[in-house]
């Protein structure tokens, strides 16, 4: 595939070599309740797709090229909604499988922005997986590892996307919080709430551990239907309802027009 030099297939990876992975992450989840985590964290480059360093996504030209590919799915649509939708794929991969491995398997992962690359589809630029350049290792502090993931990856990526794409940081943090809240509650449902108590604190406390404002605080709210049934609702709309062919979020959306 011809490119403008910003992207290649699949060679544009972080400058350090991919380390040998001694932990079979896909084998750990197997065919169990978290089988959807398989194939999301890779230790070797795929045969197809585009691979781009996650740090390079902070470069406006590279990010614009990826989003340009994705935007072809939604011609003449609101670019903010397109960017937000793209990040929903990105942040789902950054939170769901890592949380399962951290809290269920006690495996720490090399997911800092400089140690990870993104695998996208050739045609649409849609995120498919992450390629790790470091080695998973046993951890005794899954909540601490999750906090480092937020600081070492989510925070710089969100700052760059917000600056380069004109999308509010709080919208992007709400995209992170939505998936993180969902997977931690799924783990709690199957393994007990104590297992993810430290992870939920990263959503529910106003300050990060060690100080600093928590940008995810208050992003996921508990609401109640007239019948008394509780459900979760985002604080900030992800705008996906503006994209043709994409359904709204139902009751989770804070805007009435996004609940269809």
Residue pairs with C-beta under 8 A, 6 or more apart in sequence:
1 9
1 122
3 9
3 65
4 65
6 56
6 59
6 61
6 62
6 65
7 50
7 52
7 62
7 65
7 66
8 50
8 51
9 48
9 49
9 50
9 51
9 122
10 45
10 46
10 48
10 49
10 50
10 51
10 119
11 45
11 51
12 50
12 51
12 52
12 53
12 56
12 117
13 45
13 51
13 53
13 117
13 131
13 133
14 53
14 55
14 114
14 115
14 116
14 117
14 133
16 115
16 133
17 133
18 43
18 44
18 45
18 131
18 132
18 133
19 43
19 110
19 132
19 133
19 134
19 135
20 43
20 135
21 43
21 132
21 135
21 136
22 135
22 136
23 107
23 135
23 136
23 137
25 37
25 41
25 97
25 101
25 107
25 136
26 37
26 38
26 39
28 101
28 105
28 107
29 35
29 37
29 38
29 97
29 100
33 186
33 190
34 97
34 100
34 104
34 186
36 96
37 96
37 97
37 100
37 101
39 129
40 93
40 96
40 97
40 129
40 130
41 97
41 98
41 101
41 109
41 129
41 130
41 132
42 119
42 129
42 130
42 131
42 132
43 131
43 132
44 131
45 51
45 131
46 119
46 128
46 129
46 131
48 122
49 119
49 120
49 121
49 122
49 128
50 66
50 119
50 120
50 121
50 122
50 125
51 117
51 118
51 119
51 120
51 131
52 62
52 66
52 117
52 118
52 120
53 114
53 116
53 117
53 118
54 113
54 114
54 116
54 117
54 118
54 130
54 153
54 157
55 113
55 114
56 62
57 63
57 66
57 118
57 157
57 160
57 161
58 113
58 156
58 157
58 160
58 164
60 164
63 160
63 161
63 164
63 165
64 164
65 125
66 86
66 120
66 125
67 79
67 82
67 83
67 86
67 125
67 165
68 125
69 120
69 123
69 124
69 125
70 82
70 85
70 86
70 124
70 125
70 126
71 77
71 79
71 82
72 123
72 124
73 124
74 81
74 82
74 85
74 243
74 244
74 245
74 246
77 242
77 243
77 244
78 239
78 242
78 243
79 165
79 166
80 165
80 166
80 167
80 239
81 239
81 240
81 242
81 243
82 243
83 161
83 165
83 167
84 167
84 171
84 172
84 175
84 238
84 239
84 240
85 238
85 239
85 240
85 243
85 246
86 125
86 126
86 127
87 161
87 167
87 172
87 175
88 175
88 179
88 238
88 240
89 126
89 127
90 118
90 127
90 157
91 154
91 172
91 175
91 176
91 179
92 179
93 127
93 129
93 130
94 111
94 130
94 149
94 153
94 154
94 176
95 176
95 179
95 180
95 183
96 179
96 182
96 183
98 109
98 111
98 146
98 149
99 146
99 180
99 183
99 184
99 187
99 196
99 199
100 183
100 187
101 107
101 109
101 136
102 108
102 109
102 139
102 142
102 145
102 146
102 199
103 142
103 184
103 187
103 191
103 195
103 196
103 199
104 187
104 191
104 195
106 138
106 139
106 140
106 142
107 136
107 137
107 138
107 139
108 136
108 137
108 138
108 139
108 142
108 145
109 132
109 134
109 136
109 145
110 116
110 132
110 133
110 134
110 135
110 136
111 130
111 132
111 149
111 152
111 153
112 148
112 149
112 152
112 153
113 152
113 153
113 156
113 157
115 132
115 133
115 134
116 130
116 131
116 132
116 133
116 153
117 130
117 131
117 133
118 127
118 129
118 130
118 131
119 127
119 128
119 129
119 130
119 131
120 126
120 127
120 128
121 128
139 145
142 198
142 199
143 197
143 198
143 199
143 201
143 202
144 198
144 209
146 198
146 199
146 202
147 202
147 208
147 209
150 176
150 202
150 208
150 216
151 208
154 173
154 176
155 215
158 169
158 172
158 173
158 176
158 215
159 169
161 167
161 172
162 168
162 169
162 172
168 236
169 215
170 215
170 219
170 235
170 236
171 236
171 237
171 238
171 239
173 215
173 216
173 219
174 216
174 219
174 220
174 234
174 235
174 236
174 238
175 238
176 216
177 203
177 216
177 219
177 220
177 234
178 219
178 220
178 234
178 238
178 252
180 199
180 202
180 203
180 216
181 200
181 203
181 220
181 232
184 196
184 199
184 200
184 203
185 196
187 195
187 196
188 195
188 196
188 200
193 200
201 209
202 208
202 209
202 214
202 216
203 216
203 217
203 219
203 220
204 217
205 214
205 217
206 213
206 214
206 217
207 213
207 214
208 214
218 235
219 234
219 235
219 236
220 232
220 233
220 234
220 235
221 232
221 233
221 234
221 235
222 230
222 231
222 232
222 233
223 230
223 231
223 232
223 233
223 251
224 230
224 231
225 231
225 251
231 251
231 252
232 252
233 251
233 252
233 253
233 254
234 249
234 252
234 253
234 254
235 254
236 254
237 253
237 254
237 255
237 258
238 249
238 253
238 258
239 258
240 246
240 247
240 248
240 249
240 258
241 247
241 248
241 249
241 253
241 255
241 257
241 258
241 260
247 260
248 257
248 258
248 259
248 260
249 258
249 259
250 259
251 259
253 259
